[in-house]
Amino acid sequence: VPPRYNYWTIILNEKPTAFRAYKREDLMPTYRRLLAKHPSAALMWFSKGRFWVITGRRTVIA
């Protein structure tokens, strides 16, 4: 299986976790559970070697 270069991932304590998925919906149950215990958790898109924060119509490089 080739590595994935474009995926959603959960960031916890400013570090990426092993939770990754191409579809955001696939990560939402896990993200909600982690967010309950760790309010600093974030869901970010990884592409082109960078993490991207995507909120609505805005895209920000993190």
C-alpha positions in Angstrom: 0.0 0.0 0.0 1.5 3.3 -1.0 1.8 6.1 1.6 -0.9 8.7 1.8 0.2 12.3 1.2 -3.3 13.9 1.5 -5.3 13.1 4.6 -7.2 14.5 7.6 -5.4 13.9 10.9 -6.0 14.7 14.6 -3.5 17.0 16.3 -3.1 16.5 20.0 -0.7 18.5 22.2 0.6 20.2 19.0 1.7 16.8 17.5 0.0 14.6 14.9 -1.6 11.4 16.0 -1.9 8.1 14.2 -5.6 8.8 13.5 -5.8 9.6 9.7 -8.4 9.4 7.1 -9.1 10.7 3.6 -12.7 11.6 4.5 -13.2 14.0 7.4 -16.5 12.2 8.4 -14.5 9.0 9.2 -12.5 10.8 11.9 -15.4 12.7 13.5 -16.4 10.1 16.2 -12.8 9.7 17.4 -12.2 13.5 17.2 -15.3 14.2 19.3 -14.2 11.7 22.0 -10.7 13.1 22.2 -12.1 16.7 22.2 -14.1 15.9 25.3 -10.9 15.0 27.3 -8.4 17.2 25.4 -9.9 20.6 24.5 -6.7 21.5 22.6 -7.3 18.7 20.0 -7.6 19.9 16.4 -8.6 18.4 13.1 -6.2 19.4 10.3 -5.7 18.5 6.6 -2.2 17.3 5.6 -1.2 18.0 2.0 2.0 19.0 0.2 4.1 18.4 3.3 2.1 20.9 5.4 -0.8 21.0 7.8 -3.7 23.1 6.7 -6.5 24.5 8.9 -9.7 24.4 6.9 -12.7 26.3 8.4 -15.6 27.0 6.1 -14.3 28.9 3.2 -11.0 29.9 4.7 -7.8 27.9 4.4 -4.8 28.7 6.6 -1.4 27.1 6.6 -0.4 26.0 10.0 
